[in-house]
Each structure stands twice: as C-alpha cells, then as structure tokens.
Amino acid sequence: MTQLHDLRLQLLVQQESERIADSQPTELDLSVVQARCLCWLALLAEAHDDQASDAERRGDTEQAMGWFADSMRLRDVIQVVTSIEIPLPGLTEGDADSRFDGGGDSDGGFSSEPPLAA
C-alpha cells in the first residue's frame, strides 16, 4: 500500500510540474510555484491527519503515530515554504528604491528593503 501511495504522490507532483511549466512557458513565476506548493502540502497534511485518525479509531496505535508524525513533518515543510522570501513579480529593484528611498540610487540599484515573505 505504501508503494501505491508513493507512486500516486509522484504522479501528482509530475502533473503539477507540467501544469506550472505549461502555464509559464517563458518565465517561471516563483510566487505561483510557492502558492501551488503550499496548496498541495496543506492537502497532503490534511490527508495524513485523516489517516492518523482512521488508524486510531481502528486501534492501530503504531500506524496512527506514523501518520501523525508524517503530518507534523509536512506542517514543518509548510512553515519553511511559507517563510521563503520571493520578490514580487514586475517590481524591479530600481522601482523599489524610488518608492521606498525617495528615488535615490546610491546603493547601485538594489533596495535596502527585504523581499516580501509569501
């Protein structure tokens, strides 16, 4: 059963990669990739929680603990992916300088402001 689950997950990841590549043929928008990853990770974490609850109801404590541990790992990954800072598309570094620093370009065109977190 685990092998089937792994193959299904691999297929889902491959299909989503193809969708992203097809929708962004020339330039990949990392904020779109990040949002899609977060959606998939949230769905997987919820599915693992459901599996843990089902195993607990059946009295299979070991299996329930395994599913629960996996769901917690997924939630940790969600926190990591959420914390990745991706610059907003269409906003060049010079635009950020002129908006935040009053138009000065003393730092070579790079904004002193950190990128926005997703």
N, C-alpha and C positions, 0 to 999 in steps of 0.2 A: 504493500500500500504506500509506503514511503517513496518508493521509486516512481510510482504513478504520480504522486504529489509533486515530486521534483521535476518530472517531465512536463507536467501541466504548468508549473511555475516558469520553467524555461521557455515554454511556448508563449506564455503571456508576456514575458519580458521581450522576447523576439518580436512579437506582434506590435507591442508598444514602441519598440525601437524603430520598426519600419514605418509606423504611423508618424512618428516625430520626423524621421528623415524625409518622408513624402510631403509633409506639411511645411517643411523648412528646407527646400532643396538647395538654396544658395547660401543662406546664412542661418546658423543654428541659434535660436533664442534660448539662452540658458535659463531664463526665468520660466519659460514654458516647460522645459525639461524638469526643472526643480518642482514646479507645481504638479506635474503629472506623477513624478516620483512620490511626492507626498500623498497624493490620492491613492496610489497603489499600495504604499506602505501602510496607510491607515486601514485600507480594506483587508490587507493581509493580517494586520494586528487584530482586527475585529474577528476575522475567521479563526485565528488561533485562540482567542478568548472563548469563542463559541465551542471549539473543540475541547478546550480545557474544562468547560462547564459540563459538556456531554460526558467526558471521561469521569468527572467527579460524580455525576449522577449515577453512572454505571458502577461506581465503587472502585474504579481503576486509578488509585492514587498516584502511582508512578507515571502513568500516561498523562494524567492531569497536570502533574508537576512539570513534565516535559513541555507540554503545550503552553503552559503558563510562562515558563522560562523563555520559550521562543517568542511569545508575545511581548514580554518585557524587553528582550533584545531588539525587537522591531521598534518598540517605542523609543529606545535609546537611539536607534538609527534615525528615527523621525526627528528627534531633537538635534542630531548632528546635521541632517539635511536642512532643517529649518534655520539653523544658525549660519549656514554658508551665505556669505555676502556676495550678491550678484549685482553689478551695476545695472541701472535701468536702461533698457534699450532706447536708442535715439537720443540719449543725453551724452554729449561729448564732454570731455574733461574741461575744455575751454568754456562751454556753456555753464558748467557748474561753477567755475571760477567767477565768471561775470555775475552770476546770480547771488553767490554767497560772499564774495570778497569785494563787491563794488566794481568789478571789471578789471582788477589788477591781474597781471600775468607774470608776477615776479618769480614764481616757482617753476617756470618752464612749461606751463600749461596743465599741470596736474593740480587737482583740487585738494585742499587740505582737509576737506570733509571726507569721512569714511563712506564707503558704498553702503547703500541701504540694505538691511537684512530683510530677507523674504518673510 
